[in-house]
Amino acid sequence: MTKISKSLVEIRISVKDTGIGMNELDVKNLFSSYFKSSDPVSKLMNTRSNGIGLNLCKRIMRGLQGDLEVISQKGKGSTFTLSLKTDVAD
């Protein structure tokens, strides 16, 4: 949690994996509607994906004045971070 002002904080939740990671093109397009990776290994793992889940998650977070971000490195894994600003209770 990071204090932004006297009455506002930002909560950040990160989830990190050590999976196959993503290339730069996939990271750039990951939150686009109907995006599916062109990586052959990813295609084998996600045969039932329709490409809308992460787009919807990012839109929901932005609607809540938050965000959803990803940092990934091919062959090393990915870190997804949710951030949300909220008022501090008295």
C-alpha positions in Angstrom: 0.0 0.0 0.0 1.3 3.4 -1.0 0.0 6.6 0.6 -0.8 9.1 -2.2 -2.2 11.9 0.0 -3.6 12.3 3.4 -6.9 10.6 2.4 -5.9 8.4 -0.6 -3.9 5.2 -0.8 -3.0 2.9 -3.7 -3.2 -0.8 -3.1 -1.1 -3.0 -5.4 -1.4 -6.8 -5.7 1.1 -8.7 -7.8 1.1 -12.3 -8.9 4.3 -13.7 -10.3 4.9 -17.0 -12.1 7.9 -18.7 -13.5 6.2 -20.0 -16.6 7.1 -19.6 -20.3 6.8 -15.8 -20.3 5.7 -13.7 -23.3 7.5 -12.0 -26.1 7.3 -8.2 -26.5 4.6 -8.3 -29.2 2.3 -10.4 -27.0 2.9 -8.2 -24.0 2.0 -5.1 -26.1 -1.2 -6.7 -27.3 -2.2 -8.8 -24.3 -5.1 -6.6 -23.2 -6.5 -6.0 -26.7 -9.9 -7.5 -27.5 -9.8 -11.0 -28.9 -6.0 -11.1 -28.8 -4.4 -14.6 -29.0 -0.7 -15.2 -28.9 1.1 -16.2 -32.1 3.6 -18.2 -30.0 3.3 -21.9 -30.9 3.8 -23.1 -27.2 1.1 -20.6 -26.0 -1.3 -21.8 -28.7 -0.9 -25.4 -27.5 -1.6 -24.4 -23.9 -4.6 -22.1 -24.6 -6.6 -24.0 -27.2 -9.9 -22.8 -25.7 -9.1 -19.1 -25.2 -11.4 -16.6 -26.8 -9.1 -13.6 -26.1 -11.5 -11.4 -24.1 -10.8 -12.2 -20.4 -7.8 -9.9 -19.8 -9.3 -7.1 -21.8 -12.4 -7.3 -19.6 -10.3 -7.3 -16.5 -8.4 -4.2 -17.5 -11.6 -2.4 -18.4 -13.1 -3.2 -15.0 -10.0 -2.0 -13.2 -9.9 1.2 -15.2 -13.6 1.7 -14.4 -12.7 1.5 -10.7 -9.9 4.1 -11.3 -7.3 1.3 -11.1 -5.2 -0.6 -13.6 -3.9 -4.0 -14.6 -0.4 -4.3 -15.9 2.0 -7.1 -16.9 5.8 -7.4 -17.1 7.0 -10.5 -18.8 10.2 -12.0 -20.1 10.2 -14.9 -22.6 11.4 -18.0 -20.9 11.4 -16.5 -17.4 7.8 -15.8 -16.5 5.3 -13.0 -16.0 4.2 -10.6 -13.2 0.6 -9.3 -13.3 -0.1 -6.3 -11.0 -3.5 -4.9 -10.0 -3.6 -1.4 -8.6 -6.5 0.4 -7.1 -6.8 3.8 -5.4 -9.1 4.1 -2.4 -9.9 6.6 0.3 -8.5 6.1 3.7 -11.1 5.4 6.4 -11.0 7.7 9.5 
